[in-house]
Structure formats: C-alpha cells, structure tokens
Amino acid sequence: MEVTKVQQARKTTKLRTIFLGYLVMFCIGTIALALFLVLIFYALISYGAILPANYAEKQVREDKSIIEAGKTLQPNSQIKLYKYALFTSEGRLIEGNLSENQAQAAWSVTQQSNTAYQFPYNYVKVPHHDEITVMRYSVSAQFELPILRQYLPNAELSFLAVFCIAFLGGGALLASSFGRKLARKMSGLQQATKQIQAQDLDFSIKFSGVMEIDQVLHSMDKMKETLKTSLQKQWNLEKSRREQISALAHDVKTPLTIVRGNVELLSETEQSEEQKNYTDYIAESTRQMEQYIKTLIDISKAETLVTLRAETMDADFYLSKVKDQIMALAAVKKISVAFAAYNPPKTLYADPVLLERAIMNVASNAVDQAPEYSEIQLIVESVENCIRFSIVDEGPGFSPAGLKQAAEQFYMGDSSRRLSGHYGMGLYITKSIVNLHGGKLNIANSTQTSGGQVSIEIPISA
C-alpha cells in the first residue's frame, strides 16, 4: 500500500492572532470611518452646506434686537431656523409658525423667565408694548437646504445614523470574512473526517496554518496512520487466511475427484445389495464433500470481490439472458417464472458478471425456498434513476430477525428459510456486489404471496 507523506505548513498562526487581526482591522476601520465623517461634516460646514449649531441662536439674538427696536418681525421659515409665536399680554395667540399646542407649551415654559430650556428646545421670550413674542430653537447643526431639513433630522443625527449603518455593515462584512476564512482553514479537517468515515486512509492531510486546527489535524493524522497500520495487519491476516483456505480447498478437490471417479467405476461393477448400499453411501458422501468444498471456495473468494468492471450493456439482451437462467434454475423444481418489466431502460451501466451473480444468488435462494409447482416472480422496473430487480417466491418468507440480518455474513439463524448446504453467504455476497454498484439491497416479505421478496436496486448510469 502506498504511504503518502504528510504535508505540513511551514508557519502556523494562532487562532486568537487571526481574531485579534480582524478586531484591530475593525477598530481601525471604525476610527477611520468616524474621522472621515467628522472631516466631511466640518467640510460641509465650511462650504455652508451645514449650518453650525449656534446658527439658530444667532438668528434669535438678531431678531430679538429687531423686536426690541420696535420693528416688525417677519421671519421666513425657509431661512430662519427657529419658530415663534406672538401672544397678547394675556397669553392669547395672535400669530406665528408654531402650532397651537406648541405655542401654548412655549407660553407656559417662559412664564417664569425670559429664557428657558425644555428638551430639546430653547425658548426666548421678548416682550414689547402689549405683545409678547416667544421664539423656539434648538442648538444643533442643520442642513442649509430646506428640503433636507424637512425630510432629515438635524445634521448631527443624520451623520450619526450614517456612522451606525456603516459601523454595522462593516462589522457584518468582517464577521462574514472571518467566518469564510475560518471555514477555509477547517476544510482540511472536514475532508480528513470524510475520508476516514469512508475508510479511505490513503490521503494526505492539508494543514491549515492555524495552530489550534493543525494540532487537531496532527492528532487525526496519527490516528489515521495507527488505524491504517492496524487495518493493514488485519487485512493481511485475513488475506492470508483466505488464501490458505482456498489453497486447502483446491488441494482437497483433487483426491475427492479421484474418490468420486473410483466410486462411479465401482458402482458399475457387479456388487451385492449390501455392497451397492455402501457404494451409494460413499458416492453421496463424496457429493456432499464436493459441495462443502465448493462452498468453502466461494466463501474464501467472497471478500475478494472488490474490483468493479462496469460497462454499458444492452438492457433487453441482459434481462433476457438473466430471465433464461432463472427459468433453467427453476425448472429443476418444476417452478414457473413470471417475468414483468415496467419501463426498463435501453442501456444499463453495471458489471455484467457480478450483477448476474447477485441476481442468481437471490434467484437460487428463492428456488430453494419455493415449493414445487409454485411460481417465482421476476419484476424489473425503473425507479427514478435506478433499475430495480425484485424476485418474489411463495416460500415461508423471512422471520423478523431474518429481515434484519439475512444479508450478514454466515447468518443462518432464520429457521424458516434455513436449508442444508447453505452457509449464510448468498445474500451477503449479493449485498457486497450491490454496494460496489452504489445501490441497495432490500429484503422483505411479499404482501401478495407471503413469501420472500428480495430487491436489488442500482443506478442505471455511472
């Protein structure tokens, strides 16, 4: 088995260093954003696009002087940043651009003093003759354009809103970037886990360059190598055992063949009744021993079915061939075969030899279980992107334990379907072949016949 070297990154970085890098980037970005907005703010003030916070207060002072000089105040709401209300000395509202409720609030606030503050406004009361003017303003920067003042809050709040939106947006972008980077760094860990889960231990671990993640990867690499060594030893032992069994079985076949040949020759000679009985016993025992040896060889070869030689086949031709073989097999017990195909594909991508062996294993099992003169159903149908072969017999069906374990190696616990000469390998081999094709084996009891129903389902194409 090829042993690959582990590629290790030359330099590693701590996870907290990466996090601190993003944190510093975030802080610098936030400070830069704040400075940028402040610069923009003061630049707009310099160009007159934003009026300073004391601009309204200056207007109020100037207009207060006008009122005290006895001149008529005609504030233009498009230019003036304050609002006013003109009252009689008794507090009756004469005119102004404050609403009636706002005017009453302004009157109440200025009853104790000529200047007052009630969040968020400042009030200035200017008595003149028998009239009193109350002006309301706020100390905040305002946009010079009236339309901006109409639809936006004051300039400070507007810039604060822009800062908050940019702050949250930048935080979200950095968090997303950090998450993607961390996911990329951990991709090697995810890949290694998937490879080990798939029992594929011939892979190189890609280190991330992050110390904490690489420590985990180092541990996984050691675990992989240990597991690989252990499995290699187990595979070697298993392979040696199978080879020994296979070699022994082949060695035994030769003397058995000689025994069978001599028994057949002996049976053709003139013998007494007692001698014929003895000869028949030997012949029958020889036949059983040959069957046992054949089974032993099948068992030793079962786990070597690891090479899939799939090819594109003509589905009609292949199905016809399989059907004929099942009919020949069933004819021994005078069992009829009912064949049905529902929308079969034109071509099929599979290993013809292995798939045929899987199907014939199921068919052989069905023939063994089915009583004489009964019927076996072979149903072929397309299911989404797969083709399904179902074989239904009229035998005793599977027990509850058999439904779960019949495909396990050496399983012979199903007394309802146990026969002499079977060693729990047929469905196990079938399942191995189906797995090689990326399909699935389903074992059930037919609701129609109460007998066994075994289905092989494999993808139609690669």
C-alpha positions in Angstrom: 0.0 0.0 0.0 1.3 3.4 -0.9 2.3 5.5 2.0 2.0 9.2 1.4 3.8 11.9 3.2 2.1 14.4 5.3 2.4 17.9 4.0 2.9 20.3 6.9 2.7 24.0 6.7 5.9 25.8 7.4 4.4 28.5 9.6 1.4 28.4 11.8 -0.7 31.2 13.3 -2.7 31.1 16.5 -6.4 31.4 16.1 -6.5 34.3 18.6 -3.9 36.1 16.4 -6.3 35.9 13.4 -9.2 37.0 15.6 -7.1 39.9 17.0 -6.1 40.9 13.5 -9.8 41.2 12.5 -10.5 43.0 15.7 -7.7 45.5 15.1 -8.9 45.9 11.5 -12.4 46.5 12.8 -11.3 49.1 15.3 -9.1 50.9 12.8 -11.9 50.9 10.3 -14.3 52.3 12.9 -11.9 55.1 13.8 -11.2 55.9 10.2 -14.9 56.0 9.4 -15.5 58.3 12.4 -12.7 60.6 11.3 -13.9 60.6 7.7 -17.4 61.6 8.7 -16.1 64.3 11.0 -14.0 65.7 8.2 -16.9 65.6 5.9 -19.1 67.3 8.5 -16.7 70.2 9.0 -16.0 70.5 5.3 -19.8 70.9 4.7 -19.9 73.5 7.5 -17.0 75.3 5.8 -18.9 75.3 2.5 -22.1 76.4 4.2 -24.0 73.2 3.3 -24.4 72.6 7.0 -25.2 75.4 9.4 -23.4 75.4 12.8 -25.2 74.5 16.0 -25.3 78.2 17.2 -26.7 79.5 13.9 -30.3 79.4 15.1 -29.2 81.1 18.4 -27.6 83.9 16.4 -30.8 84.4 14.4 -32.8 84.6 17.6 -30.5 87.2 19.1 -30.6 89.3 15.9 -34.4 89.1 15.7 -34.8 89.8 19.4 -32.9 93.1 18.8 -35.3 93.9 15.9 -38.3 93.3 18.1 -37.0 95.3 20.9 -36.2 98.2 18.5 -39.9 98.2 17.7 -39.6 96.8 14.2 -42.0 94.3 12.7 -40.6 90.7 12.7 -41.3 88.8 9.5 -39.4 85.5 9.9 -39.1 83.4 6.7 -39.5 79.8 7.6 -37.2 78.8 4.6 -34.3 80.8 6.1 -34.9 81.0 9.8 -34.1 78.0 11.9 -36.3 79.0 14.8 -40.1 79.2 15.1 -42.1 81.7 17.0 -45.5 82.6 18.4 -46.9 86.1 19.0 -49.1 86.5 22.1 -51.1 89.3 23.7 -50.0 90.2 27.2 -52.8 87.9 28.4 -51.4 85.0 26.6 -53.8 84.8 23.6 -52.1 83.5 20.5 -52.1 86.1 17.7 -49.9 84.6 15.0 -46.7 82.5 14.4 -45.5 79.4 12.8 -45.8 77.2 15.9 -48.9 75.1 16.2 -51.4 76.0 18.8 -50.2 73.3 21.2 -46.6 74.2 20.6 -47.4 77.8 21.2 -49.2 77.0 24.5 -46.2 74.9 25.6 -43.8 77.8 24.7 -46.0 80.3 26.6 -46.1 78.0 29.7 -42.3 77.4 29.7 -41.5 81.1 29.5 -43.8 82.3 32.3 -41.1 82.2 35.0 -38.2 83.6 32.9 -37.5 85.2 29.6 -35.2 82.3 28.6 -35.9 78.6 29.3 -34.9 75.2 28.2 -37.1 72.2 27.8 -35.7 69.3 26.0 -34.9 69.5 23.2 -35.7 73.2 22.6 -34.5 76.6 23.9 -37.1 79.4 24.4 -36.6 83.1 24.4 -39.4 85.5 25.4 -39.3 89.1 24.0 -42.0 91.4 25.5 -42.7 94.6 23.5 -45.5 97.0 24.4 -48.6 94.9 24.9 -47.4 91.9 22.9 -45.0 89.1 23.7 -43.0 87.1 21.1 -41.7 83.6 22.1 -39.1 82.1 19.8 -38.2 78.4 20.0 -34.9 77.0 18.6 -32.6 74.1 19.1 -28.8 74.1 19.4 -27.9 71.7 16.7 -26.3 71.8 13.3 -28.8 71.9 10.5 -28.7 71.4 6.7 -28.7 74.6 4.7 -31.1 73.2 2.2 -34.7 73.5 3.4 -35.7 70.2 1.7 -33.1 68.3 3.7 -34.2 69.9 6.9 -37.8 68.9 6.0 -37.1 65.2 5.5 -34.0 64.5 7.6 -33.2 65.0 11.2 -30.6 67.5 12.1 -27.1 67.1 10.5 -25.5 65.6 13.7 -28.2 62.9 13.9 -28.0 62.3 10.2 -24.3 61.8 10.3 -24.7 59.6 13.4 -27.2 57.4 11.5 -24.7 57.1 8.6 -22.0 56.1 11.1 -24.2 53.5 12.7 -25.2 52.0 9.4 -21.6 51.9 8.2 -20.5 50.5 11.6 -23.0 47.7 11.5 -22.3 47.0 7.8 -18.6 46.9 8.3 -19.0 44.6 11.3 -21.2 42.2 9.3 -18.7 42.2 6.4 -15.7 41.5 8.7 -17.7 38.8 10.5 -18.6 37.2 7.2 -15.0 37.4 6.0 -13.7 35.9 9.3 -16.3 33.0 9.0 -15.3 32.2 5.4 -11.6 32.3 6.3 -12.2 30.0 9.3 -14.3 27.7 7.1 -11.4 27.5 4.6 -8.9 26.8 7.3 -11.1 24.0 8.6 -11.8 22.4 5.2 -8.8 20.1 5.7 -10.3 18.9 9.0 -13.7 18.3 7.3 -12.0 16.5 4.4 -9.9 14.3 6.7 -13.1 13.3 8.6 -14.9 12.4 5.5 -12.0 10.3 4.2 -11.8 8.4 7.5 -15.5 7.9 7.5 -15.3 6.4 4.0 -12.5 4.1 5.2 -10.1 5.7 2.7 -6.9 6.1 4.6 -4.6 6.8 1.6 -4.8 10.6 1.7 -2.6 13.5 2.7 -3.7 15.9 5.3 -3.7 19.5 4.3 -2.6 21.6 7.2 -4.4 25.0 7.6 -1.6 27.1 9.0 -3.7 27.7 12.1 -2.1 26.2 15.2 -5.2 25.0 17.0 -6.6 23.4 13.9 -3.3 21.9 12.9 -3.0 20.3 16.4 -6.3 18.5 15.8 -5.1 17.5 12.3 -1.9 16.2 13.7 -3.9 14.0 16.1 -6.1 12.9 13.3 -3.1 12.1 11.1 -1.6 9.9 13.9 -4.9 8.3 14.4 -5.2 7.6 10.7 -1.7 6.1 10.5 -2.4 3.9 13.5 -5.7 2.8 12.1 -4.1 2.2 8.7 -1.4 0.0 10.3 -3.9 -1.9 12.3 -6.2 -2.4 9.3 -3.3 -3.4 7.1 -2.3 -6.1 9.6 -5.9 -7.3 9.8 -6.3 -7.3 6.0 -3.0 -9.2 5.6 -4.1 -11.8 8.2 -7.5 -12.1 6.6 -6.0 -12.3 3.1 -3.5 -15.0 4.3 -6.4 -16.9 5.9 -8.5 -16.8 2.7 -5.5 -17.9 0.6 -4.8 -20.8 3.0 -8.5 -21.9 2.9 -8.7 -21.6 -0.8 -5.4 -23.5 -1.3 -6.5 -26.2 1.1 -9.9 -26.5 -0.6 -8.3 -26.8 -4.0 -5.9 -29.5 -2.7 -8.8 -31.4 -1.2 -10.7 -31.3 -4.5 -8.2 -33.5 -6.3 -8.4 -36.6 -4.0 -12.1 -36.1 -3.8 -12.4 -36.2 -7.6 -10.3 -39.4 -7.6 -12.6 -40.9 -4.9 -15.7 -40.0 -6.8 -14.3 -41.4 -10.1 -13.4 -44.7 -8.4 -16.8 -44.9 -6.7 -18.5 -44.4 -10.1 -16.3 -47.2 -11.5 -17.0 -49.3 -8.5 -20.8 -48.8 -8.9 -20.6 -50.2 -12.4 -19.2 -53.5 -11.2 -21.3 -56.4 -10.1 -22.0 -56.0 -6.4 -24.2 -57.5 -3.8 -27.1 -55.4 -2.4 -25.1 -54.6 0.7 -22.1 -53.5 -1.3 -24.3 -51.3 -3.5 -25.6 -49.6 -0.4 -22.1 -49.0 0.8 -21.1 -47.7 -2.6 -24.1 -45.3 -2.6 -23.2 -44.1 0.8 -19.7 -43.3 -0.3 -21.0 -41.6 -3.5 -23.5 -39.5 -1.6 -20.8 -38.5 1.0 -18.4 -37.6 -1.8 -21.0 -35.4 -3.4 -21.7 -33.7 -0.1 -18.0 -33.1 0.5 -17.6 -31.7 -3.0 -20.5 -29.3 -2.3 -18.9 -28.3 1.0 -15.6 -27.6 -0.8 -17.3 -25.6 -3.4 -19.0 -23.5 -0.7 -15.7 -23.1 1.1 -14.0 -21.8 -2.0 -16.9 -19.4 -2.6 -16.5 -18.1 1.0 -12.8 -17.6 0.5 -13.4 -15.7 -2.7 -16.3 -13.7 -1.4 -14.3 -10.9 0.2 -12.1 -10.5 -2.9 -15.0 -9.1 -4.9 -13.6 -5.6 -4.8 -13.0 -4.8 -8.4 -15.9 -3.5 -10.4 -15.6 -3.8 -14.1 -18.7 -1.9 -15.1 -19.7 -1.3 -18.7 -22.7 -0.1 -20.7 -24.9 -3.0 -21.6 -28.0 -3.5 -23.8 -30.7 -3.9 -21.1 -33.1 -6.0 -23.2 -30.4 -8.5 -24.1 -29.1 -8.7 -20.5 -32.6 -9.1 -19.0 -33.4 -11.8 -21.5 -30.2 -13.7 -20.5 -30.9 -13.4 -16.8 -34.5 -14.5 -17.2 -33.5 -17.6 -19.2 -31.0 -18.6 -16.5 -33.6 -18.2 -13.7 -36.1 -20.3 -15.7 -33.5 -23.0 -16.1 -32.7 -22.9 -12.4 -36.4 -23.1 -11.5 -37.2 -25.9 -13.9 -35.4 -28.3 -11.7 -38.2 -28.0 -9.1 -40.8 -27.5 -11.7 -41.3 -23.9 -10.7 -42.7 -21.5 -13.2 -41.2 -18.0 -13.6 -43.4 -14.9 -14.2 -41.5 -12.1 -15.7 -42.7 -8.5 -15.8 -40.8 -5.4 -16.9 -42.1 -1.8 -16.3 -40.4 0.9 -18.3 -36.9 -0.7 -18.3 -34.0 1.4 -19.6 -32.5 0.8 -23.0 -29.0 0.6 -21.6 -27.6 -0.3 -18.2 -24.2 0.6 -16.7 -23.0 -2.3 -14.5 -20.6 -5.2 -14.1 -22.4 -7.9 -16.1 -20.7 -10.8 -14.3 -21.1 -9.5 -10.7 -24.6 -8.3 -11.3 -25.6 -11.6 -12.8 -24.1 -13.4 -9.8 -26.0 -11.2 -7.4 -29.3 -11.8 -9.2 -28.7 -15.5 -9.5 -27.9 -15.7 -5.7 -31.3 -14.2 -5.0 -33.0 -16.4 -7.5 -31.3 -19.5 -6.2 -32.4 -18.7 -2.7 -36.0 -18.2 -3.9 -35.9 -21.5 -5.8 -34.7 -23.3 -2.7 -37.4 -21.8 -0.6 -40.3 -22.1 -3.1 -42.3 -25.3 -3.0 -42.5 -27.5 -6.2 -45.0 -26.4 -8.9 -45.2 -22.9 -7.3 -44.3 -19.6 -9.1 -41.4 -17.2 -8.8 -41.9 -13.6 -10.0 -39.0 -11.6 -11.6 -40.0 -8.0 -11.7 -37.8 -5.3 -13.4 -38.7 -1.7 -13.2 -37.2 1.8 -13.4 -37.3 3.8 -10.2 -36.1 7.4 -10.7 -32.5 7.0 -11.9 -32.2 3.3 -10.8 -33.2 -0.1 -12.0 -34.8 -2.5 -9.6 -34.7 -6.3 -9.8 -37.3 -7.9 -7.5 -37.6 -11.7 -7.0 -40.7 -12.9 -5.1 -41.2 -16.5 -4.1 -44.0 -18.5 -2.5 -41.9 -19.9 0.3 -42.2 -19.4 4.0 -40.9 -15.8 3.9 -38.3 -14.3 6.2 -38.6 -14.2 10.0 -38.4 -10.8 11.8 -34.7 -11.5 12.6 -34.1 -12.7 9.1 -35.4 -9.4 7.6 -32.7 -7.6 9.5 -29.8 -10.0 9.4 -30.2 -12.2 6.3 -27.6 -10.3 4.4 -25.0 -10.6 7.1 -22.0 -12.9 6.6 -22.6 -16.5 7.9 -26.1 -15.7 9.0 -28.0 -18.9 9.3 -30.3 -18.0 12.2 -33.5 -17.9 10.1 -35.0 -21.3 10.8 -37.9 -20.5 8.5 -35.6 -20.4 5.4 -32.7 -22.5 6.5 -31.6 -25.3 4.2 -28.8 -27.8 4.3 -25.8 -26.8 2.2 -26.3 -23.1 2.9 -23.8 -21.1 5.0 -25.2 -17.6 5.0 -23.1 -16.3 2.1 -25.5 -15.8 -0.8 -27.2 -12.6 0.3 -24.0 -11.4 1.9 -22.2 -11.7 -1.5 -25.2 -10.1 -3.2 -25.2 -7.2 -0.8 -21.4 -6.7 -1.4 -21.9 -6.6 -5.2 -24.9 -4.2 -4.9 -22.8 -1.9 -2.7 -20.0 -1.9 -5.3 -22.5 -0.6 -7.8 -23.6 2.1 -5.4 -27.1 0.5 -5.0 -29.0 -1.0 -2.2 -30.5 -4.4 -1.3 -33.9 -4.7 0.2 -35.2 -7.8 2.0 -38.9 -8.1 2.7 -41.8 -10.4 2.7 -44.3 -10.2 -0.1 -47.8 -9.0 0.8 -49.1 -10.9 -2.2 -47.5 -14.3 -1.7 -46.3 -14.1 2.0 -43.0 -15.4 0.6 -39.7 -13.7 0.5 -39.2 -10.6 -1.7 -35.6 -9.5 -2.3 -34.9 -6.4 -4.4 -31.7 -5.2 -6.0 -31.6 -1.6 -6.9 -28.6 0.0 -8.6 -28.1 3.2 -10.6 -28.9 3.0 -14.3 -25.9 5.1 -15.3 -22.5 5.9 -13.8 
